[in-house]
Amino acid sequence: MKYSKIFLYAYLVFAIYFSYTAITRYSTQGIIDYPSILLAATAIFVFFFRKNFMKKFDNKNKS
């Protein structure tokens, strides 16, 4: 279970990286980088989905 928490926060790291990439590309070249924006949004969604799922799973095991 410890590794799943590490990978959970890895999604946030990927979201920050892809957001940074999209922002820098837009500010330097004026190009809207849709794939990076989509990947950042997906990483944030997966983070919250897995966090909620892990919380439900832990509550089910404690019962």
N, C-alpha and C positions, 0 to 999 in steps of 0.2 A: 504494500500500500504506500510505502514511502516513495517509491519511484514514480508512482502515478501523480503524486503531488509535485514532484520535480518537473515532470512533463506537462503538468497543468500550467505551471508558470512559464514554461518554455513557449507556450502559445502567446502569452503576453509579450515576450521578447520578440517573437516573430512579428506580432502586430506593430510594435514600436519600430522595428526595422523597416517593414514595408511602408508604414506611414512616413517615416523619415525619407525613404527613397522617393515616394510620390511627391512630397513637399519640396525636396531639393530639385527634383527634375522639373517641377512646375516653376520654381523660382528662378532657375538658371536658364532653362531652355523654353519655357512657356508651354510645355507639352503636358497635357493631363494624362497621367499614367494610370489608366483604368485597371489593368491587371494588378498593380500594386495596391490600389485602393480596395479592389475586390478581395485580395488575399488578406489584407489587414482586417477588413470587416468580417471575413470568415474566421480568422484566428480569434477575434474577440468573441464571436458567437460561440465557437467551440469551447473557449475558456469558460464562459458562463454556463453553457450546457453541461459540460463535464463536471463543473463545480457543483451544480445543482444535482446532478445524477449521483455524484459521490456522497453528497449529504443525505440523499434518500437511501442510498445503499447502506451507509453507516447507521442510520436510524432503524433500518429494517433488521440489521444484525444485532442491535442492542435489545430489541424486543424479545 
